[in-house]
Amino acid sequence: MKHKNVTIALKTVAAIISLSIFAVGCGGTKVQRVDANKEIALTDKWNDEDSRQVSAEMVDDMFSYPWLKRFKTKFPGKEPTITIQRIKNKSHEHIATDTFINDIKRAVMRSGMAEFTVSGEERDRIREELKQQDMNASEATRMEQGEEMGANFALSGSINSIVDQLDGKRVTSYQVDLKLINLQTTREAWSGTKKIKKLQEKSKFGF
């Protein structure tokens, strides 16, 4: 009987401990809304602030080059038109390149120094819409085909990364390379590079 009571007591204590651990785990979760423009770096991975800063700085650098002045001299009162071909993610991690491309577009359009034309699937969908309008829309509201604005320049590039790790420390380096091609001459009008380096130290829980 005494042995049975000890076993029951031990099982009761174990159950109480398990419930306590579960309660602490559940009670430790907290979610709150924060400013979307505030950087919250939980790891050394590429984040939304990296995307915004790199796009803004590279666009500023792009417009500081002589190609823009030459274009405006040749075409007074006209803004250059840019299309984005492809920005490849060659880094070691998943990076939402669409988000980076959108940040570049916003930075360019905010500057007022250039315009964008759509490309790829988005352009094909617009052309299909114009075909449908040609067949189904009234003459007064129909948008004519063959009125697209041709791009003067094409922007493309890549995102690369290097990871160096030793004795509980990890350094992650990102390099973004972009280039602007004159579609008329196929010459590079601008080539820019932006580097980011992040240091993360190992905690007791690991990386």
C-alpha positions as CSV (number, residue, x, y, z in Angstrom):
1,M,0.0,0.0,0.0
2,K,2.8,2.4,0.9
3,H,4.6,1.7,-2.4
4,K,1.3,2.3,-4.3
5,N,0.8,5.7,-2.5
6,V,4.4,6.7,-3.5
7,T,3.8,5.8,-7.1
8,I,0.5,7.9,-7.2
9,A,2.3,10.8,-5.5
10,L,5.1,10.7,-8.1
11,K,2.6,10.6,-11.0
12,T,0.8,13.5,-9.5
13,V,4.0,15.6,-9.2
14,A,4.9,14.7,-12.8
15,A,1.5,15.8,-14.0
16,I,1.7,19.1,-12.1
17,I,5.2,19.8,-13.6
18,S,4.0,19.0,-17.1
19,L,1.0,21.3,-16.7
20,S,3.3,24.1,-15.3
21,I,5.7,23.8,-18.3
22,F,2.7,23.9,-20.7
23,A,1.2,26.9,-19.0
24,V,4.6,28.8,-19.1
25,G,5.0,28.0,-22.7
26,C,1.5,29.2,-23.7
27,G,1.7,32.2,-21.4
28,G,5.1,33.3,-23.0
29,T,3.7,33.9,-26.4
30,K,3.0,37.6,-27.2
31,V,1.9,39.3,-30.4
32,Q,1.7,43.0,-30.9
33,R,1.3,45.4,-33.8
34,V,4.4,47.5,-34.6
35,D,5.2,50.3,-37.0
36,A,5.7,48.7,-40.5
37,N,8.6,51.1,-41.1
38,K,10.5,50.1,-38.0
39,E,13.3,47.6,-38.5
40,I,13.0,44.4,-36.3
41,A,16.1,42.3,-37.0
42,L,15.6,38.9,-35.3
43,T,18.3,37.2,-37.4
44,D,21.1,38.1,-39.8
45,K,18.9,37.3,-42.8
46,W,17.9,39.7,-45.5
47,N,14.9,41.7,-44.4
48,D,12.5,44.4,-45.5
49,E,14.7,47.2,-44.2
50,D,17.6,45.9,-46.3
51,S,15.4,45.9,-49.3
52,R,14.2,49.5,-48.8
53,Q,17.7,50.9,-48.0
54,V,19.5,49.2,-50.8
55,S,16.8,50.2,-53.4
56,A,16.8,53.8,-52.3
57,E,20.6,54.2,-52.2
58,M,21.1,52.4,-55.6
59,V,18.4,54.5,-57.3
60,D,20.1,57.7,-56.0
61,D,23.4,56.4,-57.3
62,M,21.9,55.5,-60.7
63,F,20.4,59.0,-61.2
64,S,23.8,60.6,-60.3
65,Y,25.5,59.2,-63.4
66,P,25.9,61.1,-66.7
67,W,23.5,59.0,-68.7
68,L,20.5,60.9,-67.3
69,K,21.9,64.3,-68.3
70,R,22.8,63.0,-71.8
71,F,19.3,61.7,-72.2
72,K,17.6,65.0,-71.2
73,T,19.9,66.9,-73.5
74,K,19.0,64.7,-76.4
75,F,15.2,64.6,-75.5
76,P,14.3,67.9,-73.8
77,G,11.3,67.7,-71.6
78,K,11.1,63.9,-71.7
79,E,11.7,61.4,-68.9
80,P,13.5,58.1,-69.7
81,T,11.4,55.0,-69.6
82,I,12.8,51.9,-67.8
83,T,11.7,48.3,-67.9
84,I,12.9,45.7,-65.3
85,Q,14.1,42.5,-67.0
86,R,15.2,40.3,-64.1
87,I,16.9,40.5,-60.7
88,K,18.2,37.0,-59.8
89,N,18.6,35.7,-56.3
90,K,21.9,33.9,-56.1
91,S,22.2,34.1,-52.4
92,H,22.2,31.2,-49.9
93,E,18.6,32.0,-48.7
94,H,15.2,32.7,-50.1
95,I,14.8,36.4,-50.9
96,A,11.5,37.8,-52.2
97,T,13.0,39.6,-55.3
98,D,9.5,40.8,-56.2
99,T,9.5,42.9,-53.0
100,F,12.9,44.3,-53.9
101,I,11.8,45.1,-57.4
102,N,8.7,47.0,-56.1
103,D,10.9,49.0,-53.7
104,I,13.1,50.0,-56.7
105,K,10.1,51.0,-58.7
106,R,8.7,53.1,-55.8
107,A,12.1,54.8,-55.3
108,V,12.3,55.7,-59.1
109,M,8.7,56.9,-59.4
110,R,9.1,58.9,-56.2
111,S,12.1,60.7,-57.7
112,G,10.1,61.8,-60.7
113,M,13.2,61.3,-62.9
114,A,12.0,58.3,-64.9
115,E,9.0,56.2,-65.8
116,F,8.4,52.5,-65.9
117,T,6.9,50.2,-68.5
118,V,5.6,46.8,-67.4
119,S,7.2,43.7,-68.8
120,G,6.7,39.9,-68.9
121,E,3.4,38.3,-67.9
122,E,1.9,41.7,-66.8
123,R,2.5,43.1,-70.3
124,D,1.0,40.0,-71.9
125,R,-2.1,40.3,-69.8
126,I,-2.5,44.0,-70.8
127,R,-2.2,43.1,-74.5
128,E,-4.8,40.4,-74.1
129,E,-7.1,42.9,-72.4
130,L,-6.7,45.3,-75.4
131,K,-7.6,42.5,-77.7
132,Q,-10.8,41.8,-75.7
133,Q,-11.6,45.5,-75.8
134,D,-11.1,45.6,-79.5
135,M,-13.7,42.9,-79.9
136,N,-16.2,43.9,-77.1
137,A,-15.8,47.5,-75.9
138,S,-17.6,50.4,-77.5
139,E,-15.7,52.6,-79.9
140,A,-16.0,55.6,-77.5
141,T,-14.3,53.7,-74.6
142,R,-12.0,51.3,-76.5
143,M,-8.2,51.6,-75.9
144,E,-6.3,51.3,-79.2
145,Q,-3.6,48.7,-79.7
146,G,-0.2,49.7,-80.9
147,E,0.1,52.7,-78.6
148,E,2.5,51.2,-76.1
149,M,5.4,53.3,-74.8
150,G,8.7,51.7,-75.7
151,A,11.4,51.4,-73.0
152,N,14.6,53.3,-73.4
153,F,16.5,51.4,-70.7
154,A,16.4,47.9,-69.1
155,L,17.4,47.3,-65.5
156,S,18.7,43.9,-64.4
157,G,21.0,42.4,-61.7
158,S,21.5,39.9,-58.9
159,I,21.7,39.4,-55.2
160,N,24.7,37.4,-53.9
161,S,25.7,36.4,-50.4
162,I,28.7,34.9,-48.5
163,V,28.5,33.3,-45.0
164,D,31.6,33.1,-42.7
165,Q,31.2,31.3,-39.4
166,L,33.7,30.6,-36.5
167,D,33.6,30.2,-32.7
168,G,29.9,31.1,-32.2
169,K,30.1,34.1,-34.5
170,R,28.6,34.4,-38.0
171,V,29.1,37.1,-40.6
172,T,26.7,37.3,-43.5
173,S,27.6,39.5,-46.4
174,Y,25.2,40.5,-49.2
175,Q,26.1,42.1,-52.4
176,V,23.5,43.6,-54.8
177,D,24.7,44.3,-58.4
178,L,22.4,46.2,-60.8
179,K,23.0,47.5,-64.3
180,L,21.1,49.8,-66.6
181,I,21.3,49.0,-70.3
182,N,20.6,51.5,-73.1
183,L,18.2,49.4,-75.4
184,Q,19.1,51.5,-78.4
185,T,22.8,51.0,-78.2
186,T,23.0,47.9,-75.8
187,R,25.6,49.9,-73.8
188,E,25.7,49.9,-70.1
189,A,24.6,53.3,-69.0
190,W,25.1,52.6,-65.3
191,S,26.5,49.8,-63.1
192,G,26.0,49.9,-59.3
193,T,27.0,47.7,-56.3
194,K,25.7,47.8,-52.8
195,K,27.1,45.7,-49.9
196,I,25.6,44.8,-46.5
197,K,27.5,43.0,-43.8
198,K,25.8,41.5,-40.7
199,L,27.3,40.0,-37.5
200,Q,25.3,37.6,-35.4
201,E,26.7,36.0,-32.2
202,K,25.6,32.6,-31.1
203,S,23.3,32.5,-28.0
204,K,22.9,29.6,-25.7
205,F,20.1,28.3,-27.9
206,G,22.3,28.4,-31.0
207,F,21.8,30.2,-34.3
